[in-house]
Amino acid sequence: MMNEKHLGSSLDDFLAEDGRLAEAEAVAAKRVLAFQIAGLMAEQKLSKAEMARRMSTSRAAVDRLLDANAESATLATLEKAAAALGRRLHVALV
């Protein structure tokens, strides 16, 4: 049976109590960015090889960037990806 302590609470409340909210939010942000980058690449008909060339990196690095489960993307890498797509990266503390 479900723990009644959490009945009616939000997933955010549960994750915060469990100490995993920040981790879950970071994973979600990375997945959204990977999805957005892949979408822009598709819009621009940009191959992974061309994206890697524009970013001055390897195709394997682009594969990691597009992997929603990979956690290794740095701000510098995300900025390079944004520039390669004619965009800017916007990060904010909320």
VOTORZA-678513 format. One record per residue (C-alpha): residue number from 1; residue in three letters; chain; x, z, y. Coordinates in steps of 0.5 Angstrom, whole numbers, plus 2048, in hexadecimal, padded with zeros to 3 digits. Layout:
VOTORZA-678513
seq,type,mol,east,up,north
NUM,Ala,A,X,Z,Y $
...
//
This chain:
VOTORZA-678513
seq,type,mol,east,up,north
1,Met,A,800,800,800 $
2,Met,A,802,7FE,807 $
3,Asn,A,806,804,80B $
4,Glu,A,800,806,810 $
5,Lys,A,805,808,815 $
6,His,A,806,801,817 $
7,Leu,A,7FF,7FF,816 $
8,Gly,A,7FD,7FB,81C $
9,Ser,A,804,7FB,81F $
10,Ser,A,808,7F5,821 $
11,Leu,A,80D,7F2,81D $
12,Asp,A,812,7F3,823 $
13,Asp,A,810,7FB,823 $
14,Phe,A,812,7FB,81B $
15,Leu,A,818,7F7,81C $
16,Ala,A,81A,7FB,822 $
17,Glu,A,819,802,81E $
18,Asp,A,81D,7FF,818 $
19,Gly,A,823,7FD,81D $
20,Arg,A,822,7F6,81C $
21,Leu,A,81F,7F3,822 $
22,Ala,A,825,7F0,825 $
23,Glu,A,827,7ED,81F $
24,Ala,A,821,7EA,81E $
25,Glu,A,820,7E7,825 $
26,Ala,A,827,7E4,825 $
27,Val,A,826,7E0,81E $
28,Ala,A,81F,7DE,821 $
29,Ala,A,823,7DC,828 $
30,Lys,A,828,7D8,824 $
31,Arg,A,823,7D4,820 $
32,Val,A,81F,7D2,826 $
33,Leu,A,826,7CF,829 $
34,Ala,A,827,7CC,822 $
35,Phe,A,820,7C9,822 $
36,Gln,A,821,7C7,82A $
37,Ile,A,828,7C4,829 $
38,Ala,A,826,7C0,823 $
39,Gly,A,81F,7BD,826 $
40,Leu,A,823,7BB,82C $
41,Met,A,828,7B7,828 $
42,Ala,A,823,7B4,824 $
43,Glu,A,81F,7B2,82B $
44,Gln,A,826,7AF,82D $
45,Lys,A,827,7AC,826 $
46,Leu,A,82E,7B0,826 $
47,Ser,A,832,7B0,820 $
48,Lys,A,835,7B7,81E $
49,Ala,A,83C,7B3,81E $
50,Glu,A,83A,7B0,825 $
51,Met,A,838,7B7,827 $
52,Ala,A,83F,7BA,824 $
53,Arg,A,843,7B5,828 $
54,Arg,A,83F,7B7,82F $
55,Met,A,840,7BE,82D $
56,Ser,A,848,7BD,82B $
57,Thr,A,846,7C1,825 $
58,Ser,A,846,7BF,81D $
59,Arg,A,83F,7BD,81A $
60,Ala,A,840,7C3,816 $
61,Ala,A,83F,7C7,81C $
62,Val,A,839,7C3,81E $
63,Asp,A,836,7C4,817 $
64,Arg,A,837,7CC,818 $
65,Leu,A,834,7CB,81F $
66,Leu,A,82E,7C8,81C $
67,Asp,A,82D,7CD,816 $
68,Ala,A,828,7D2,818 $
69,Asn,A,82A,7D7,814 $
70,Ala,A,832,7D6,816 $
71,Glu,A,833,7DC,81B $
72,Ser,A,83A,7DA,81E $
73,Ala,A,838,7D6,824 $
74,Thr,A,83B,7D8,82A $
75,Leu,A,839,7D7,831 $
76,Ala,A,83F,7D2,832 $
77,Thr,A,83D,7CE,82D $
78,Leu,A,835,7CE,82F $
79,Glu,A,838,7CC,836 $
80,Lys,A,83C,7C6,833 $
81,Ala,A,835,7C4,82F $
82,Ala,A,831,7C5,835 $
83,Ala,A,836,7C1,839 $
84,Ala,A,837,7BB,834 $
85,Leu,A,82F,7BB,834 $
86,Gly,A,82F,7BA,83C $
87,Arg,A,82C,7C1,83C $
88,Arg,A,82E,7C8,83F $
89,Leu,A,82E,7CF,83B $
90,His,A,82A,7D4,83E $
91,Val,A,82B,7DB,83C $
92,Ala,A,827,7E1,83F $
93,Leu,A,827,7E9,83E $
94,Val,A,820,7EB,83D $
//
